[in-house]
Amino acid sequence: MPDVQKISIALTGEQIGALKAAVETGEYATTSEIVREAIRDWQFKRELRREDLNRLRQLWDQGKASGAATPVDFGPARQEARQRLAITAEDQVRAS
């Protein structure tokens, strides 16, 4: 078992009530178990944010390395999207 150390934290009355209610209903065995789970969730989310940030940095670098931006005409793309939407709508009508 990992080294377990005690710390002291300050919580609001509402937070303490929620912890005690979760223990009383049997969701958790102890309030410490709830706090440990909350910390594990926080650690997981923190790592996800770190990975997201790294990925965004990579994308930013790739974008900068790809050269200067060029104007884009979205007209043809919109036209193609409308055509695909019309085909999909026709297919759905036929299927029903």
N, C-alpha and C positions, 0 to 999 in steps of 0.2 A: 504494500500500500504506500502511496506517495506520502511524503512528509506533510502532515496536516498542521497548520498553524491557525490560531485564533486571531481575528481582528475585530475591531469594533466599528460599526457603521451607524449613521443616524438616518432614521426613516420617519416619514410622516405617520400619523395615527392611521390614516387611510391605508397606507402601504402595509403597516403591521397587521391591520385588520384583514387585509386580503391574504397575507401569508398565513395567518392563523386559521382563516376560513378554509383555505386549501388543505391544511393539515387536518382540520376537524372533519372535513368531508372525505378524507382518505385519499385525496389526489396525490399527496406526498406524505412521507413518513415524518419529516421534520422541516422546519423552516430553513435549516442549513442546506437541505437537499434542494429546495427551491432556489436559493441564492446560488448554489453551485451550478445548477442548470442554467440560470440566467447568465452567469459568467461564461459558461461554455457557449451559449448562443451569441453573446457579445463578441467572444473571441472568433467565432466562426464568421460572423458578419464583418468584423474588422478585417479578417483575412480576405474575404470576398471584395471588400472595398479596396484593399491594397492591390489585389489582382486586377480589378477594374481600372484602377488608376494607372497601373503599369501598361495595361492594354491600350488605354486612351493615349498614353505617352507614345507608345509604338505607332499607333495610327496617326498621331500628330506628326511624328518624325517621317513616316512614310508619305504623308500628304505634302509636307514641305519638300521632301526629296523628289517628289514627282514633277516638280516644276511649277511654273506660273499657272494660275487659273486661266481658263479660256471660256469665252461666252458659250452658253448652251441654249439651243432652240428647243424648248419643251413641246412645241406644237406637234411634231411627229409622234413623240412619246404619248401625248394626250390622245391623239387620234388612234393610235394602236390600242391604248387602254380602253377607249370607248368601244372599239370593234370587239375586243375580247369580252367586254362586259355584255355587249349585245348578244354575242354567241352563247355565252353562259346563260343569259336570261332565256334565250330560245331553247336551249337544251333543257332547262328546268321546266319550261312550259310543256315541252314534249314528254318529259318524264312523268308529269302529273296527270 
